[in-house]
Amino acid sequence: MAKASTKITVKLAGQIATDVGKASIGLIFPSSGVKLQTVLEQVDKLTNGRWRNGHIIAVNNEHVIDYNVNVDEDSDILVISPMAGG
């Protein structure tokens, strides 16, 4: 029997966490087999597009550039703000 919904937590680090006022965002999706792209589209709505500005996306401690991967409630998803300075 398939689960009715999937809760995915996205952790935020750096300036995006400060801007949003949270270290993580919990999102509910109607079924399992959620694509990272779908998750990031929801993050985009909740952060007014802030995640796109050079942020690094990591899933299970691995930097990803292909957002067409499946994620689930056990996935460790992190949006990391770019760092400035030198």
N, C-alpha and C positions, 0 to 999 in steps of 0.2 A: 504494500500500500504506500503510495507516494505521500510525502508530507504536504500539508496544506500551504505552508509558507516557510520561507527561509529568512532568518535574521542574519544580516552581515554587518560586522563592525568595521569601520574604516578609521584607522588611527591617523591623527594629524600631528605634524612636527614642525617646529620653527614658527615663522611668521604667520603661516596660515592658521595655526592653532590659536595664536594670539588674536588674529583678525576675526575668527569665527567665535572665539571665546570658549572653545572646547578642545579637549585633547583627543576626542573621538566622536564619531557620528554613528548611530545605529540605524540601519535601514532594513525595511521589511520588503521582501519580494514574494509574489504569489506562488512561486514554485521553486524547486531545486534546479540545478543546472544553469545558474546565473552566469552570464558573461561579465568579465571585468569591465568591458565597455559600458554595459548597462549600469553597473554600480557607479562608475565615474560620471555618467550622465546625471545621476541623482546627486552626486557630490557637487557637480557643476551647478545644479539648480540651487542647492542649499548654501553654496559659497559664492554665488554670483559670478561664477567663472574663474575664481581665484586659483583653482588647482592647475589651470592650463599654462600659467605664466612661468614656464621653465621648471616646474616641479618634477621631482623624481617620484616615480611610482614603484613600489616594491611589493611583491607578493611572496610570502613565506621566506623573507630575508633575501630575495633575489630581485635585482633591478629588472623591470619588464618594460619593453617598448611595444610589444604586441598585446593590445588590449582584448584580443579575441580568445582569451583563455577562460576556462570555467573556474569559478570560485564558489565556495560554500561557507557555512557558518564557522568552519574550522580554519578557513584561510586567514592568514595574518596579512592584512592589506594596510599599507602605510603610504601616505602622501607627505613628501618631505619638501619643504620650501627650499629654494636655492639660497645659498649663503653668499653674502657680500663681504667685502673686506679683503685684507691681504696681509 
